[in-house]
Amino acid sequence: MIRKMFLGAIAIGMFAASCSNDDDGPAPIVAEAGTLTGGPFTFVVDGTPDNVSGITTDPAAVGANSTFVITDDQNNILGLPPNIEALEAVDFDDAGAGVCLIWYLRYEGTISGAEMGMNAGDLEGNFDLSNSITVTRQGQANAGTIAGGPFTFTVDGTADNVSGITQDLTNASGSSSTWVITDDTGNILGLPPTLADVEGVNFDDAGAGVCLIWYLRYEGEITGAAMGMNANNIQGNFDLSNSITVTRNLPAEAGTISGGPFTFVVDGTVDNVSGITQDLSNASGSNSTWVITDDAGNILGLPPTLADVEGVNFDDAGAGVCLIWYLRYEGEITGAEMGMNASGIQGNFDLSNAITVTRNVAANAGTIAGGPFTFTVDGTVDNVSGITQDLTNASGSSSTWVITDDAGNILGLPPTLAAVEGVDFDGAGVGVCLIWYLRYEGEITGAEMGMNASGIQGNFDLSNSITVTRNAMAEAGTISGGPFTFTVDGTPDNVSGITQDLTNASGSSSTWVITDDAGNILGLPPTLAAVEGVDFDAAGAGVCLIWHLRYEGEIMGAEMGMNASGIQGNFDLSNSITVTRN
């Protein structure tokens, strides 16, 4: 419209000049601004001076006077730089965001309306305005701020999407926008146009690593915002918001542990594990600890290193079963705390296989009572009986009875008391046996026939022992001498010359026995010398019998006034020598 007004004014002027040529002389000069070249220009209002350059005017322009005119996009005159130097010195950054037009004005004589604050459409006089060059002054792009996350995912084949991202666009500016996803070095992996598209991205597909989510706001044309480029190289009027981190971790892998299993006795002695090894060939997870649980998975301790595990005194935990695990994890996990259960751990973690630590109570056999027993090896079955047990404080899930000789050599292992009472000790021959009760937990070694009880190893306890003495049958041997015949005349009568054959004699105790011919015991001289010291004259007329008595252990009935036929126990009477007193 302005251009048409200018052209109409020029046409009227030319017509007037043509009319006056016929009457008044030369035709008047008609202003012609020609064509203005250069630009267009686009600046960012960012506090940095923005100047145009390279603008040229048309050498065929006509008009004795000229100036440049700067208007807004409504043609309001903002400035009138008189020459190109003044035009190029204008700082368009000061004008703020908007659009300016640069015109070249050529005029002849006096014109009106060419003033700041006026409108170029109101110019009057002999003038011409060139075409305009556009100067776009863009506000500096501002992406605002974004919030949400950070997000941590495990690359496990399950789709991982972000959500809950919000934006504060209070001061945002820039007519165009997109979202940008980069790696942690700024390489652009994707440009989802909307937040919904961002939330549709499956970050599991990207594998392990770190992504950054940005919001990009820009004005006009920018370069470098393309996949495969780096966000650090974007150019133009743009702004990237703060970033939100998306960490994509590999699934934690604890590997395997070896060693044990361990078995200890809770006996007040320190019990430590040792020799545990790890295969970490495929292990992953930047954080780790060891975990000790009971057999139900309740967490008893979290020693941070293997050295700390080997420093644990399992004796302090009392009887029970512990499990040792190795825990590997990435990022934050929950539930890995004393008093919690390992089955409740949550996050990106993995527990290795477990090593068992069995803590047994010290075996206690209690006490046994009965006996002692004394038998005679005489071909008659000899069994013990009446043995009792006090198991008040006994412990150990396994048990047996043990029969040894008096040197501890194991002769038998009857499993029950009934089996002990079924043993025929007569069959063992002469000697001493010991009966023990054995209580144990877990595996023990050395409890075998032919071994010695002092060599038993493991968690065991032997009770006190009960003695079983197996004596040989007493054997008095034979005596020789006499028979003797005395006269009862007041003169002492003594025997002499008695001898003994003790080749096959046995019995650790002995005495001599003098009876009448009915077996009534008249005396028990302890030695042969004592026998030879007896004055048979004092016994009066009759018949005496001299015997040698051999016995083992306790016997009964070998007393004066008793009858030799009533002696009881393991004993033997030799043949007798007759002493006749006439």
C-alpha positions as CSV (number, residue, x, y, z in Angstrom):
1,M,0.0,0.0,0.0
2,I,2.9,2.4,0.9
3,R,4.6,1.5,-2.3
4,K,1.5,2.2,-4.3
5,M,1.1,5.6,-2.7
6,F,4.7,6.4,-3.5
7,L,4.2,5.3,-7.2
8,G,1.0,7.4,-7.5
9,A,2.7,10.5,-6.1
10,I,5.6,10.0,-8.6
11,A,3.2,9.6,-11.5
12,I,1.3,12.9,-10.7
13,G,4.6,14.7,-10.4
14,M,5.8,13.5,-13.7
15,F,2.5,14.6,-15.3
16,A,2.8,18.0,-13.8
17,A,6.4,18.3,-15.0
18,S,5.4,17.3,-18.5
19,C,2.7,19.9,-18.6
20,S,5.1,22.6,-17.5
21,N,7.8,21.6,-20.0
22,D,5.7,23.0,-22.8
23,D,5.4,26.4,-21.1
24,D,8.1,26.9,-18.4
25,G,11.3,25.1,-19.3
26,P,13.1,21.9,-18.2
27,A,11.1,19.1,-16.4
28,P,11.6,18.7,-12.6
29,I,13.7,15.9,-11.2
30,V,11.7,12.9,-9.9
31,A,13.2,11.1,-6.9
32,E,14.1,7.4,-7.4
33,A,15.5,5.3,-4.6
34,G,16.4,2.3,-6.7
35,T,16.9,-1.2,-5.2
36,L,18.5,-1.8,-1.8
37,T,20.5,-5.1,-1.6
38,G,21.8,-7.1,1.4
39,G,20.4,-9.2,4.2
40,P,17.9,-10.2,5.4
41,F,19.4,-10.2,8.9
42,T,18.5,-12.3,11.9
43,F,19.9,-11.5,15.3
44,V,19.5,-12.8,18.8
45,V,18.7,-10.3,21.5
46,D,21.4,-11.4,24.0
47,G,23.2,-8.3,25.1
48,T,25.8,-8.6,22.4
49,P,25.8,-5.8,19.8
50,D,24.2,-6.8,16.5
51,N,25.1,-4.7,13.4
52,V,24.2,-5.1,9.8
53,S,26.8,-5.0,7.0
54,G,27.1,-5.6,3.3
55,I,24.1,-3.4,2.4
56,T,24.5,-1.6,-1.0
57,T,22.4,1.1,-2.6
58,D,21.4,1.4,-6.3
59,P,23.9,3.6,-8.2
60,A,21.0,4.7,-10.5
61,A,19.2,6.3,-7.6
62,V,17.9,9.8,-8.2
63,G,17.4,12.6,-5.7
64,A,19.6,15.3,-4.3
65,N,19.0,14.1,-0.7
66,S,19.1,10.7,0.9
67,T,18.9,8.9,4.2
68,F,18.3,5.5,5.5
69,V,15.1,4.8,7.3
70,I,14.6,2.1,10.0
71,T,11.0,1.2,10.8
72,D,9.3,-1.5,12.8
73,D,7.1,-4.0,10.9
74,Q,4.2,-1.4,11.1
75,N,6.4,1.2,9.3
76,N,6.8,3.4,12.5
77,I,10.1,5.2,12.1
78,L,12.6,4.1,14.7
79,G,15.7,5.9,13.2
80,L,17.1,7.8,10.2
81,P,20.8,7.0,9.9
82,P,22.0,9.5,7.3
83,N,24.6,7.2,5.6
84,I,25.7,3.6,5.3
85,E,28.3,4.1,8.1
86,A,25.7,5.3,10.5
87,L,23.4,2.5,9.5
88,E,26.1,-0.1,10.1
89,A,26.7,1.4,13.5
90,V,23.1,0.8,14.7
91,D,23.0,-1.8,17.5
92,F,19.8,-3.8,16.7
93,D,20.3,-5.7,20.0
94,D,19.1,-2.6,21.8
95,A,15.7,-2.7,20.1
96,G,14.7,-5.9,21.8
97,A,12.9,-8.7,20.1
98,G,10.9,-7.9,17.0
99,V,11.2,-7.1,13.3
100,C,12.9,-4.0,11.8
101,L,12.8,-2.9,8.2
102,I,15.6,-0.9,6.6
103,W,14.7,1.4,3.7
104,Y,16.7,3.7,1.5
105,L,15.0,7.2,1.1
106,R,15.9,9.4,-1.8
107,Y,14.2,12.8,-2.1
108,E,14.3,16.2,-3.8
109,G,13.6,19.4,-2.1
110,T,11.7,19.5,1.1
111,I,9.7,16.5,2.4
112,S,7.6,16.1,5.5
113,G,7.0,13.1,7.8
114,A,10.5,11.8,7.8
115,E,10.9,11.9,11.5
116,M,11.3,9.5,14.4
117,G,7.9,8.6,15.8
118,M,6.2,9.3,12.5
119,N,5.0,6.6,10.1
120,A,6.8,6.1,6.8
121,G,3.4,5.8,5.2
122,D,2.8,9.5,6.0
123,L,5.8,10.9,4.1
124,E,5.0,13.8,1.7
125,G,7.0,15.5,-1.0
126,N,9.2,14.5,-3.9
127,F,10.7,11.2,-2.5
128,D,11.1,7.6,-3.1
129,L,11.6,4.6,-0.7
130,S,13.5,1.6,-1.9
131,N,12.5,-1.9,-1.1
132,S,13.1,-2.9,2.5
133,I,15.6,-5.3,4.1
134,T,14.2,-7.3,7.0
135,V,16.1,-7.4,10.4
136,T,14.6,-10.0,12.6
137,R,15.5,-9.6,16.3
138,Q,14.8,-12.9,18.0
139,G,14.5,-13.2,21.8
140,Q,17.2,-15.5,23.2
141,A,15.8,-19.0,23.4
142,N,15.2,-20.3,26.9
143,A,14.4,-23.9,27.5
144,G,13.2,-23.5,31.1
145,T,13.9,-26.3,33.5
146,I,12.8,-29.9,33.7
147,A,12.4,-32.1,36.8
148,G,12.1,-35.8,37.4
149,G,14.3,-38.8,38.0
150,P,17.1,-39.5,38.0
151,F,16.2,-42.9,36.6
152,T,18.0,-46.1,37.1
153,F,17.2,-49.2,35.1
154,T,18.5,-52.7,34.8
155,V,19.2,-54.0,31.3
156,D,17.4,-57.3,31.6
157,G,15.1,-57.5,28.5
158,T,12.2,-55.8,30.2
159,A,11.1,-52.5,28.8
160,D,12.3,-49.5,30.8
161,N,10.4,-46.2,30.4
162,V,10.8,-42.9,32.2
163,S,7.7,-41.1,33.7
164,G,6.8,-38.2,35.8
165,I,9.0,-35.7,34.1
166,T,7.7,-32.1,34.5
167,Q,8.6,-28.7,33.0
168,D,8.8,-25.2,34.4
169,L,8.3,-23.0,31.3
170,T,7.7,-19.8,33.2
171,N,10.6,-18.0,31.5
172,A,10.8,-20.3,28.4
173,S,11.1,-18.8,25.0
174,G,11.7,-20.0,21.5
175,S,8.9,-20.8,19.1
176,S,10.2,-24.3,18.3
177,S,11.2,-27.1,20.6
178,T,12.1,-30.8,20.8
179,W,13.5,-33.2,23.3
180,V,17.0,-34.5,23.0
181,I,18.5,-37.7,24.3
182,T,22.3,-38.0,24.5
183,D,24.9,-40.3,26.0
184,D,27.0,-39.0,28.8
185,T,29.4,-37.3,26.4
186,G,26.7,-35.4,24.5
187,N,26.3,-37.6,21.4
188,I,22.8,-37.3,20.2
189,L,20.9,-40.7,20.3
190,G,17.4,-39.4,19.6
191,L,15.2,-36.4,19.2
192,P,11.7,-37.3,20.4
193,P,9.5,-34.4,19.5
194,T,7.2,-34.5,22.6
195,L,7.4,-35.6,26.2
196,A,5.0,-38.4,25.4
197,D,7.5,-39.6,22.9
198,V,10.3,-39.4,25.5
199,E,8.2,-41.5,27.8
200,G,7.7,-44.0,25.0
201,V,11.4,-44.6,24.6
202,N,12.6,-48.1,25.8
203,F,15.9,-47.4,27.5
204,D,16.5,-51.1,28.0
205,D,17.3,-51.3,24.2
206,A,20.2,-49.0,24.6
207,G,22.2,-51.5,26.7
208,A,24.3,-50.5,29.7
209,G,25.5,-46.9,30.0
210,V,24.2,-43.4,30.9
211,C,21.7,-41.3,28.9
212,L,20.8,-37.7,29.4
213,I,17.4,-36.3,28.7
214,W,17.3,-32.6,27.7
215,Y,14.6,-30.2,26.5
216,L,15.6,-28.0,23.5
217,R,14.0,-24.7,22.7
218,Y,15.0,-22.6,19.7
219,E,14.1,-19.8,17.4
220,G,14.5,-19.8,13.6
221,E,17.0,-22.2,12.0
222,I,19.6,-24.1,14.1
223,T,22.2,-26.6,13.0
224,G,23.7,-29.7,14.6
225,A,20.5,-31.0,16.2
226,A,20.6,-34.3,14.5
227,M,21.2,-37.9,15.5
228,G,24.9,-38.8,15.3
229,M,25.9,-35.2,16.0
230,N,27.0,-33.9,19.4
231,A,24.8,-31.5,21.4
232,N,27.8,-29.4,22.2
233,N,28.0,-28.5,18.5
234,I,24.4,-27.2,18.1
235,Q,24.5,-23.7,16.6
236,G,21.8,-21.0,16.3
237,N,19.4,-19.3,18.7
238,F,18.7,-22.3,21.0
239,D,18.8,-23.3,24.7
240,L,19.1,-26.7,26.3
241,S,17.5,-27.2,29.7
242,N,19.2,-29.0,32.5
243,S,19.5,-32.7,32.0
244,I,17.9,-35.7,33.7
245,T,20.2,-38.8,34.1
246,V,19.1,-42.2,33.0
247,T,21.5,-44.9,34.2
248,R,21.2,-48.3,32.5
249,N,23.0,-50.9,34.6
250,L,23.8,-54.5,33.7
251,P,22.1,-57.1,35.9
252,A,24.2,-57.6,39.0
253,E,26.0,-61.0,39.0
254,A,27.7,-62.3,42.2
255,G,29.6,-65.1,40.7
256,T,30.2,-68.3,42.8
257,I,32.0,-68.9,46.1
258,S,33.7,-72.1,47.2
259,G,34.9,-73.5,50.5
260,G,33.5,-75.5,53.4
261,P,31.0,-76.6,54.4
262,F,32.2,-75.8,57.9
263,T,31.2,-77.6,61.2
264,F,32.1,-76.2,64.6
265,V,31.5,-77.1,68.2
266,V,30.1,-74.4,70.4
267,D,32.5,-74.9,73.2
268,G,33.8,-71.4,74.1
269,T,36.7,-71.8,71.6
270,V,36.9,-69.3,68.7
271,D,35.7,-70.8,65.5
272,N,36.7,-69.0,62.2
273,V,36.1,-70.1,58.6
274,S,39.0,-70.0,56.1
275,G,39.9,-71.0,52.6
276,I,36.8,-69.5,50.9
277,T,37.5,-68.6,47.3
278,Q,35.5,-66.7,44.6
279,D,35.0,-67.1,40.9
280,L,34.3,-63.6,39.7
281,S,34.7,-64.3,35.9
282,N,31.2,-63.1,35.1
283,A,30.6,-61.0,38.2
284,S,29.1,-57.5,37.7
285,G,27.9,-54.8,40.0
286,S,30.1,-51.9,41.3
287,N,29.2,-52.5,45.0
288,S,29.5,-55.7,47.1
289,T,29.4,-57.1,50.6
290,W,29.2,-60.4,52.3
291,V,26.0,-61.5,54.0
292,I,25.7,-64.0,56.8
293,T,22.2,-65.4,57.5
294,D,20.6,-68.1,59.6
295,D,19.1,-71.1,57.7
296,A,15.8,-69.2,57.4
297,G,17.5,-66.3,55.6
298,N,17.5,-63.8,58.5
299,I,20.4,-61.5,58.1
300,L,22.8,-61.8,61.1
301,G,25.7,-59.8,59.7
302,L,27.1,-57.9,56.7
303,P,30.9,-58.2,56.8
304,P,32.2,-56.0,54.0
305,T,35.2,-58.1,53.0
306,L,36.3,-61.7,52.9
307,A,38.9,-60.9,55.6
308,D,36.0,-59.7,57.8
309,V,34.1,-62.9,57.1
310,E,37.2,-64.9,58.2
311,G,37.3,-62.7,61.4
312,V,33.8,-63.7,62.5
313,N,33.7,-65.9,65.6
314,F,30.9,-68.4,64.8
315,D,31.2,-69.8,68.3
316,D,29.5,-66.7,69.6
317,A,26.4,-67.4,67.6
318,G,25.5,-70.5,69.6
319,A,24.2,-73.8,68.1
320,G,22.5,-73.6,64.7
321,V,23.2,-73.2,61.0
322,C,24.6,-70.1,59.3
323,L,24.8,-69.5,55.6
324,I,27.6,-67.3,54.1
325,W,26.7,-65.5,50.8
326,Y,28.5,-62.9,48.6
327,L,26.2,-60.0,47.5
328,R,27.0,-57.9,44.4
329,Y,24.8,-54.9,43.5
330,E,24.5,-51.8,41.4
331,G,23.1,-48.5,42.6
332,E,20.8,-48.4,45.6
333,I,19.3,-51.5,47.1
334,T,17.0,-52.0,50.1
335,G,16.6,-54.7,52.7
336,A,20.3,-55.6,53.0
337,E,20.2,-54.9,56.8
338,M,20.7,-56.8,60.0
339,G,17.4,-58.1,61.2
340,M,15.9,-58.2,57.7
341,N,15.5,-61.3,55.6
342,A,17.7,-61.8,52.5
343,S,14.6,-62.7,50.6
344,G,13.4,-59.1,51.0
345,I,16.4,-57.4,49.4
346,Q,15.2,-55.3,46.5
347,G,17.1,-53.5,43.7
348,N,19.7,-54.6,41.1
349,F,21.5,-57.3,43.1
350,D,22.6,-60.9,43.0
351,L,23.4,-63.3,45.8
352,S,26.0,-66.1,45.2
353,N,25.5,-69.6,46.2
354,A,25.7,-70.2,50.0
355,I,28.3,-71.9,52.1
356,T,27.0,-73.7,55.2
357,V,28.4,-73.2,58.7
358,T,27.0,-75.8,61.2
359,R,27.5,-74.9,64.8
360,N,26.9,-77.9,67.1
361,V,26.5,-77.9,70.8
362,A,29.4,-79.8,72.4
363,A,28.4,-83.4,72.8
364,N,27.8,-84.6,76.4
365,A,27.4,-88.3,77.2
366,G,26.0,-87.8,80.7
367,T,26.8,-90.4,83.4
368,I,26.2,-94.1,83.7
369,A,25.9,-96.2,86.9
370,G,26.0,-99.9,87.7
371,G,28.5,-102.5,88.6
372,P,31.4,-102.9,88.8
373,F,31.0,-106.4,87.5
374,T,33.2,-109.4,88.3
375,F,32.9,-112.7,86.4
376,T,34.7,-116.0,86.3
377,V,35.7,-117.2,82.9
378,D,34.3,-120.7,83.3
379,G,32.3,-121.3,80.1
380,T,29.1,-120.0,81.6
381,V,27.5,-116.9,80.0
382,D,28.3,-113.7,81.9
383,N,26.1,-110.7,81.2
384,V,25.9,-107.3,82.9
385,S,22.6,-105.9,84.0
386,G,21.2,-103.0,86.0
387,I,23.2,-100.3,84.2
388,T,21.4,-96.9,84.4
389,Q,22.0,-93.5,82.7
390,D,21.6,-89.9,83.8
391,L,21.0,-87.9,80.6
392,T,19.9,-84.7,82.2
393,N,22.6,-82.6,80.5
394,A,23.3,-85.0,77.6
395,S,23.6,-83.7,74.1
396,G,24.5,-85.1,70.7
397,S,22.1,-86.4,68.2
398,S,23.9,-89.7,67.7
399,S,25.1,-92.3,70.3
400,T,26.5,-95.8,70.8
401,W,28.0,-97.8,73.6
402,V,31.7,-98.7,73.6
403,I,33.5,-101.6,75.2
404,T,37.2,-101.4,75.6
405,D,40.0,-103.2,77.4
406,D,41.7,-101.5,80.2
407,A,44.1,-99.9,77.8
408,G,41.3,-98.2,75.8
409,N,41.4,-100.6,72.8
410,I,37.9,-100.8,71.3
411,L,36.5,-104.4,71.6
412,G,32.9,-103.7,70.5
413,L,30.4,-101.0,69.8
414,P,26.9,-102.3,70.9
415,P,24.4,-99.7,69.7
416,T,22.0,-99.9,72.6
417,L,22.0,-100.7,76.3
418,A,20.1,-103.9,75.5
419,A,22.9,-104.9,73.2
420,V,25.4,-104.2,76.0
421,E,23.4,-106.5,78.3
422,G,23.5,-109.1,75.6
423,V,27.3,-109.3,75.5
424,D,28.8,-112.5,76.9
425,F,31.8,-111.3,78.8
426,D,32.8,-114.9,79.5
427,G,33.7,-115.2,75.8
428,A,36.3,-112.4,76.2
429,G,38.6,-114.5,78.4
430,V,40.4,-113.3,81.4
431,G,41.0,-109.5,81.8
432,V,39.3,-106.2,82.4
433,C,36.7,-104.5,80.2
434,L,35.4,-101.0,80.4
435,I,31.9,-100.1,79.4
436,W,31.4,-96.5,78.1
437,Y,28.4,-94.5,76.7
438,L,29.4,-92.4,73.6
439,R,27.4,-89.3,72.5
440,Y,28.3,-87.4,69.3
441,E,27.2,-84.8,66.8
442,G,27.9,-85.0,63.1
443,E,30.8,-87.1,61.8
444,I,33.4,-88.6,64.1
445,T,36.4,-90.7,63.3
446,G,38.2,-93.4,65.2
447,A,35.1,-95.1,66.8
448,E,35.9,-98.5,65.3
449,M,36.8,-101.9,66.6
450,G,40.5,-102.3,66.6
451,M,41.1,-98.5,67.2
452,N,41.8,-96.9,70.5
453,A,39.1,-94.7,72.2
454,S,41.8,-92.1,72.8
455,G,42.0,-91.6,69.1
456,I,38.3,-90.7,68.5
457,Q,38.0,-87.3,66.8
458,G,35.1,-85.0,66.2
459,N,32.3,-83.5,68.4
460,F,31.9,-86.4,70.9
461,D,31.9,-87.2,74.6
462,L,32.5,-90.5,76.5
463,S,30.8,-91.0,79.8
464,N,32.4,-92.4,82.9
465,S,33.3,-96.1,82.5
466,I,32.0,-99.2,84.3
467,T,34.5,-102.0,85.0
468,V,33.9,-105.6,84.1
469,T,36.6,-107.9,85.6
470,R,36.8,-111.3,84.0
471,N,38.8,-113.7,86.3
472,A,40.2,-117.1,85.5
473,M,38.7,-120.0,87.6
474,A,40.8,-120.4,90.7
475,E,43.1,-123.5,90.7
476,A,44.7,-124.7,94.0
477,G,47.1,-127.1,92.4
478,T,48.1,-130.3,94.4
479,I,49.8,-130.8,97.7
480,S,51.9,-133.8,98.8
481,G,53.1,-135.2,102.1
482,G,51.9,-137.4,104.9
483,P,49.5,-138.9,105.7
484,F,50.4,-138.1,109.3
485,T,49.6,-140.2,112.4
486,F,50.1,-138.9,115.8
487,T,49.4,-140.1,119.4
488,V,47.6,-137.7,121.6
489,D,50.0,-137.8,124.6
490,G,50.6,-134.2,125.6
491,T,53.6,-134.0,123.4
492,P,53.3,-131.4,120.5
493,D,52.6,-133.0,117.1
494,N,53.5,-130.9,114.0
495,V,53.3,-131.8,110.3
496,S,56.3,-131.3,108.0
497,G,57.5,-132.0,104.6
498,I,54.3,-130.9,102.8
499,T,55.0,-129.7,99.2
500,Q,52.9,-128.0,96.5
501,D,52.7,-128.4,92.8
502,L,51.4,-125.0,91.6
503,T,52.1,-125.5,87.9
504,N,48.5,-124.9,87.0
505,A,47.5,-122.9,90.1
506,S,45.6,-119.7,89.7
507,G,43.9,-117.3,92.0
508,S,45.5,-114.2,93.4
509,S,44.6,-115.0,97.0
510,S,45.3,-118.2,99.0
511,T,45.2,-119.7,102.4
512,W,45.4,-123.1,104.1
513,V,42.3,-124.8,105.5
514,I,42.2,-127.4,108.3
515,T,38.9,-129.3,108.7
516,D,37.7,-132.3,110.5
517,D,36.8,-135.3,108.5
518,A,33.3,-133.9,108.1
519,G,34.6,-130.7,106.5
520,N,34.0,-128.4,109.4
521,I,36.7,-125.7,109.4
522,L,38.9,-125.9,112.4
523,G,41.5,-123.3,111.3
524,L,42.8,-121.2,108.4
525,P,46.6,-120.9,108.7
526,P,47.6,-118.4,106.1
527,T,50.9,-120.0,105.2
528,L,52.5,-123.4,105.0
529,A,54.8,-122.3,107.9
530,A,51.7,-121.6,109.9
531,V,50.3,-125.1,109.0
532,E,53.6,-126.6,110.2
533,G,53.2,-124.6,113.4
534,V,49.9,-126.2,114.4
535,D,50.0,-128.6,117.4
536,F,47.7,-131.3,116.3
537,D,48.1,-133.0,119.8
538,A,45.9,-130.2,121.2
539,A,43.0,-131.2,119.0
540,G,42.6,-134.5,120.8
541,A,41.9,-137.8,119.1
542,G,40.3,-137.7,115.6
543,V,41.0,-137.1,112.0
544,C,42.0,-133.7,110.5
545,L,42.3,-132.8,106.8
546,I,44.8,-130.2,105.5
547,W,43.8,-128.3,102.3
548,H,45.3,-125.5,100.2
549,L,42.6,-122.9,99.2
550,R,43.2,-120.7,96.1
551,Y,40.6,-118.0,95.2
552,E,40.0,-114.8,93.2
553,G,38.1,-111.8,94.4
554,E,35.7,-112.1,97.2
555,I,34.6,-115.5,98.5
556,M,32.2,-116.4,101.3
557,G,32.1,-119.3,103.9
558,A,35.8,-119.6,104.4
559,E,35.6,-119.1,108.2
560,M,36.1,-121.1,111.3
561,G,33.0,-122.9,112.4
562,M,31.7,-123.0,108.8
563,N,31.9,-126.1,106.6
564,A,34.2,-126.1,103.6
565,S,31.4,-127.4,101.5
566,G,29.7,-124.1,101.9
567,I,32.5,-121.9,100.5
568,Q,31.2,-119.7,97.6
569,G,33.0,-117.6,95.0
570,N,35.8,-118.2,92.6
571,F,37.9,-120.7,94.6
572,D,39.5,-124.1,94.5
573,L,40.5,-126.5,97.3
574,S,43.5,-128.8,96.6
575,N,43.5,-132.4,97.5
576,S,43.7,-133.0,101.2
577,I,46.3,-134.6,103.5
578,T,45.1,-136.7,106.4
579,V,46.3,-136.2,109.9
580,T,45.1,-139.0,112.2
581,R,45.3,-138.3,115.9
582,N,45.2,-141.6,118.0
